[in-house]
């Protein structure tokens, strides 16, 4: 029961936030919104207010902000299809922006619940470790790993988790001066890639809470993009991808262990949703953005019906993908294959 209630609450929150972003942006640029719906399927609540129908539907697995002329031609000057490209872009990216912004706000809440945090500064260097051999010293702040900027400790840990062998380049600051060393990480007793640095704990201030929340949001977004790239490149198997069932399971587990973990998993999901929606795939907001950019470059509007057909095909493919990853979830739950 806790799992079901928590999952529904999280899904409804993130769906509402996403669609509200589209809705507010559409109203601001003067687009006629026909319906604002939370959920899919038959309506369990409907109310007409002005030109917009507000509805809550029975299945908490999605939602939509239906605009005039979104997927078809329209003579209405307030139709989406008749708006300028920059106005369409604002509407399209607003849903994803709201999801990512929500992630940032939840991170601020999380940061307000803790008094200190690890930072990418060496409190001490383990004797005989790769960091010690390379010449790193206590007080050194790690600034880059293989050219990737390190803002917070999560950036450092993510880069170390992706290590697959060979030397890495570590850039650091020592007493305001920059330095660079090369070293080869080793594995600890738990199988993690390490350099031999003992992390520093620093008390959080008002400013550092905002900074940590901001860079944590960026880190989560980066993880989503990098993981997607790893899936495409074959670094990770398709069987590693979780679908709705797996997400519900994780939300339930987080809810049972406390509010902090539930907030954390909610943050991950909302940022994931925002970034995923911006991918340039038909039916996603990012796919629609591509069409708008083509329109802006050509200075000629593409036929709405043809674009709508492309997005419909993309939607069907996304449904098939969801079915496939749901099969992955059940495969893991019932032990058909290893995680």
C-alpha positions in Angstrom: 0.0 0.0 0.0 2.8 2.4 0.9 4.5 1.6 -2.4 1.4 2.3 -4.5 0.5 5.5 -2.7 4.0 6.8 -2.9 4.4 5.9 -6.5 1.1 7.5 -7.5 1.9 10.7 -5.5 5.4 11.0 -7.1 4.1 10.3 -10.7 1.2 12.8 -10.3 3.5 15.5 -8.9 6.0 15.2 -11.7 3.4 14.9 -14.4 1.6 18.0 -13.0 4.8 20.0 -12.9 5.7 19.1 -16.5 2.4 19.8 -18.0 2.0 23.0 -15.9 5.2 24.2 -17.5 3.7 23.8 -21.0 0.4 25.3 -19.9 1.8 28.5 -18.3 4.2 29.1 -21.2 1.4 28.6 -23.7 -0.9 31.1 -21.9 2.0 33.6 -21.7 2.6 33.6 -25.4 -1.1 33.6 -26.3 -1.7 30.0 -27.4 -5.2 28.6 -27.0 -5.2 25.7 -24.6 -8.1 23.3 -25.2 -7.4 20.9 -22.3 -5.1 20.5 -19.3 -5.2 16.9 -18.2 -3.5 15.0 -15.4 -3.5 11.3 -16.1 -4.6 9.3 -19.1 -7.7 7.3 -20.1 -11.4 8.1 -19.0 -11.9 11.3 -17.0 -12.9 11.0 -13.4 -13.2 14.8 -13.0 -13.8 17.5 -15.6 -14.4 21.2 -15.4 -14.7 23.8 -18.2 -13.2 27.2 -17.2 -13.2 29.7 -20.1 -11.7 28.1 -23.2 -9.9 25.3 -21.3 -11.2 22.0 -20.0 -9.4 20.9 -16.9 -9.5 17.1 -16.2 -8.2 14.4 -14.0 -8.0 11.0 -15.6 -8.0 7.5 -14.2 -4.5 6.3 -15.1 -1.7 8.2 -13.3 0.8 7.4 -16.1 0.9 10.6 -18.0 -0.9 13.9 -18.8 -1.2 16.4 -21.5 -1.7 20.1 -22.4 -3.7 20.0 -25.6 -3.3 23.2 -27.6 -5.2 24.4 -30.7 -3.2 23.5 -33.8 -0.6 21.4 -32.1 -0.7 18.6 -34.6 -2.9 19.9 -37.3 -3.5 23.1 -39.4 -5.7 25.7 -37.9 -7.0 29.1 -39.0 -7.1 30.4 -35.4 -4.4 33.0 -35.0 -3.9 31.8 -31.4 -3.1 28.2 -32.6 0.3 26.7 -31.8 1.0 26.1 -35.5 0.6 29.8 -36.3 2.9 31.1 -33.6 6.5 32.3 -34.2 9.3 29.7 -33.8 10.7 31.3 -30.7 7.2 31.2 -29.0 6.8 27.5 -29.9 10.3 26.8 -28.5 9.5 28.4 -25.2 6.3 26.3 -24.8 8.1 23.1 -25.8 11.0 23.4 -23.4 9.0 24.7 -20.5 7.8 21.3 -19.4 11.3 19.8 -19.2 12.6 23.0 -17.6 10.0 22.8 -14.8 11.0 19.1 -14.1 14.6 20.0 -13.8 13.9 23.1 -11.8 11.7 21.0 -9.5 14.8 18.7 -9.0 16.8 21.7 -8.1 14.2 22.8 -5.5 14.0 19.3 -4.0 17.8 19.3 -3.7 17.6 22.6 -1.8 15.2 20.8 0.6 17.6 17.9 0.9 20.5 20.3 1.6 18.5 22.0 4.3 18.1 18.7 6.1 21.9 18.1 6.4 24.5 20.2 8.2 27.7 19.2 6.3 28.8 17.5 3.1 31.9 16.0 1.5 33.8 18.2 -0.9 36.5 17.2 -3.5 39.3 18.3 -1.3 41.9 15.8 0.1 41.8 15.8 3.9 44.7 13.4 3.8 46.4 11.1 1.3 46.7 7.4 2.0 50.3 6.4 2.1 51.4 4.1 -0.8 48.2 4.9 -2.8 48.2 6.1 -6.4 47.5 9.6 -5.2 50.5 9.5 -2.8 52.8 8.1 -5.5 51.7 10.8 -8.0 52.5 13.5 -5.5 49.1 14.8 -4.4 49.0 16.3 -0.9 46.5 17.0 1.9 44.6 20.2 1.1 44.7 19.7 -2.7 41.3 20.4 -4.4 40.5 18.1 -7.3 39.3 20.3 -10.2 39.3 18.0 -13.2 39.5 14.3 -14.1 40.5 13.6 -17.7 39.4 17.2 -18.5 36.0 16.8 -16.9 35.3 19.6 -14.5 34.8 18.6 -10.8 32.4 20.9 -9.0 31.2 18.7 -6.2 32.1 15.3 -4.7 29.4 13.6 -6.8 31.2 14.7 -10.0 34.4 13.0 -8.7 32.7 9.8 -7.7 30.8 9.6 -11.0 34.0 10.0 -13.0 35.7 7.3 -10.9 32.8 5.0 -11.4 33.3 5.2 -15.1 37.0 4.3 -15.0 37.8 1.3 -17.1 41.6 1.1 -16.9 44.8 3.0 -17.7 46.2 6.3 -16.5 43.9 9.2 -15.7 44.9 12.9 -15.6 44.1 14.7 -12.4 44.1 18.5 -12.2 44.2 20.1 -8.8 44.6 23.4 -7.0 47.2 23.8 -4.1 47.4 27.1 -2.3 45.8 28.8 -5.3 48.2 27.3 -7.8 47.2 24.8 -10.5 48.9 21.4 -11.0 48.4 18.2 -12.9 49.4 14.6 -12.2 48.8 11.3 -13.9 47.9 8.2 -11.9 46.3 4.7 -12.2 43.4 4.1 -9.8 43.1 0.8 -8.0 40.1 -1.0 -6.5 39.3 -1.0 -2.8 37.8 -3.9 -0.9 34.3 -3.1 -2.1 35.4 -3.0 -5.7 35.3 0.8 -6.1 37.8 2.6 -8.2 39.9 4.9 -5.9 42.9 7.2 -6.0 43.7 7.0 -2.3 42.2 10.3 -1.2 40.4 10.8 2.1 37.6 13.2 1.4 37.1 16.4 3.4 33.8 17.2 5.3 32.7 20.8 5.2 29.8 22.5 7.1 27.1 23.8 4.8 26.3 27.5 4.7 23.3 29.2 3.0 25.4 30.0 -0.1 27.0 26.5 -0.3 23.5 24.8 0.0 22.4 26.7 -3.1 25.7 25.9 -4.9 25.5 22.1 -3.9 21.9 22.0 -5.1 22.7 23.6 -8.4 25.7 21.4 -9.2 23.9 18.3 -8.0 21.1 19.0 -10.5 23.7 19.4 -13.3 25.4 16.2 -12.1 22.1 14.2 -12.3 21.4 15.7 -15.8 24.8 14.7 -16.9 24.4 11.2 -15.6 21.2 10.8 -17.6 22.8 11.9 -20.8 26.0 9.9 -20.3 24.1 6.8 -19.4 21.9 7.1 -22.5 25.1 7.4 -24.5 26.6 4.4 -22.8 23.4 2.4 -23.7 23.7 3.5 -27.4 27.4 2.6 -27.5 26.8 -0.8 -25.9 28.7 -0.1 -22.7 25.5 -1.1 -20.8 23.0 -3.7 -21.9 19.4 -2.9 -22.7 18.5 -5.3 -19.8 20.0 -2.7 -17.4 17.2 -0.2 -18.3 14.3 0.1 -15.8 10.7 0.8 -16.8 7.6 1.8 -14.8 7.5 -1.3 -12.7 11.1 -0.9 -11.7 10.6 2.8 -10.9 7.6 2.0 -8.7 9.6 -0.6 -6.9 12.4 1.9 -6.2 9.9 4.6 -5.0 8.3 2.1 -2.6 11.7 1.1 -1.2 12.6 4.7 -0.7 9.3 5.5 0.9 9.8 2.7 3.4 13.3 3.9 4.4 12.3 7.5 5.1 11.4 10.9 3.6 15.0 11.7 2.8 15.4 8.7 0.4 12.0 9.4 -1.1 13.0 13.0 -1.9 16.3 11.8 -3.4 14.6 9.2 -5.7 12.0 11.8 -6.7 14.8 14.2 -7.6 16.4 11.6 -9.8 13.2 10.8 -11.6 12.1 14.4 -12.2 15.5 15.4 -13.6 15.6 12.2 -15.7 12.1 13.0 -17.0 13.2 16.6 -17.9 16.4 15.6 -19.7 14.8 12.6 -21.5 12.0 14.8 -22.8 14.6 17.0 -24.5 16.2 14.2 -26.5 15.7 14.8 -30.2 13.3 11.9 -30.7 9.8 12.2 -32.4 6.9 12.6 -30.0 9.3 13.9 -27.2 9.5 17.7 -26.7 13.1 17.5 -28.0 11.8 16.0 -31.3 9.3 18.8 -31.7 12.1 21.3 -31.0 14.1 19.9 -33.9 11.1 20.5 -36.3 10.8 24.1 -35.0 14.5 24.7 -35.6 14.2 23.4 -39.1 11.3 25.7 -39.6 13.3 28.7 -38.3 16.2 27.8 -40.6 14.0 27.3 -43.7 11.8 30.2 -42.8 8.9 28.1 -44.0 6.5 26.2 -41.8 6.4 22.5 -42.2 2.9 20.9 -42.9 1.4 20.2 -39.4 -0.2 16.9 -40.5 3.1 15.5 -41.8 4.9 16.5 -38.6 2.0 15.1 -36.6 2.4 11.7 -38.4 6.1 11.6 -37.5 5.3 12.3 -33.9 2.6 9.6 -33.9 5.1 7.1 -35.2 7.5 8.2 -32.5 4.8 7.8 -29.9 4.1 4.2 -31.0 7.8 3.4 -30.8 8.0 4.9 -27.3 5.1 2.7 -26.2 6.9 -0.3 -27.6 10.0 0.7 -25.7 8.0 1.1 -22.5 6.6 -2.4 -23.0 10.1 -3.8 -23.5 11.6 -2.1 -20.5 8.6 -3.3 -18.4 9.5 -6.8 -19.5 13.0 -6.1 -18.2 11.5 -5.2 -14.8 9.5 -8.4 -14.6 12.5 -10.3 -15.7 14.5 -9.0 -12.8 11.7 -9.4 -10.3 11.0 -13.0 -11.2 14.7 -13.9 -11.8 14.5 -14.6 -15.6 17.9 -12.9 -15.9 20.4 -11.3 -13.7 20.3 -7.6 -13.0 
